[in-house]
Amino acid sequence: MVIQQPGNLIPPPRPLPSSTSARRWGARWIDWLVPWLVTSPLWFLTAEQIQTEATKHGFTLAGKGLFKTVFGEWGGLGDAAGDEVADLWGDVVLLIALTLTVQVVLILVYEVLLVRAWGRTLGKAAFTLTVRRADGGRLTLGQICARSALTVLVPGIGWVLLIAAILQFSVLLGLAGTALLIFSAVECGLLRMSPDGKTSWHDRKIGSVVVSKTWTEQLRQAREFQQRALDGGMTFARQAWEAPQVQQFSQQAQATFQQMRERGRQAIRLDDEQNRGP
């Protein structure tokens, strides 16, 4: 439908797309929470390592205390205990920060793999969202890694630094973590309307968009993904079976089986001849 004006045909204004901000934030919370829960057993290893470090520092402190007691250095006992406690707490903070960093990296890998294979994460699938290029094609691996670095790695490392700063009472770490979190919040909040919905700064720089998909489209794409996975598995199995080493092994196995069957027949024939007697 167009608006008729003298000498001109003016198309009607294009309707603005519906906002996906709330759905994108909901999807992001799911994509943080699910991998975080899955990787939570890492904290059992961290707790065991902290216990080991505490035992080691305890033995060290006991040795220093005995040495100072023997030589009458009573005034140094408090300083030695303070130093060991400080060293132990530094090791504890370092282990906590390393564990958090590993979890952030695993969340990054989770997002890269799912977006590369499926075009969406579990959170985006739950909110019927998908990630693609602005021209409608699939994102390249480099684009996905760059996008995930901005959306996962930057805020994740920011939280790690902020938690470490709180535990270590470090102003420098606190400022660095706060700066990363503010940068992440601002760049995600710099939304601009486009024909495909609201795009963030990282989407505009990388050339990606997050668009809504109906459940019917998601089911169709899930079936296509399943079919691609099945076809890829069948192709891999066929290529593996046609490999020269596999074929050689198969022929050797068939020859060995044939020899065993012939030997079995000969043994049965000899047994029958012996049973018949002269």
Order of alpha helices (4+ residues) and beta strands (2+ residues): beta-beta-alpha-alpha-alpha-alpha-beta-alpha-alpha-alpha-beta-beta-alpha-beta-alpha-alpha
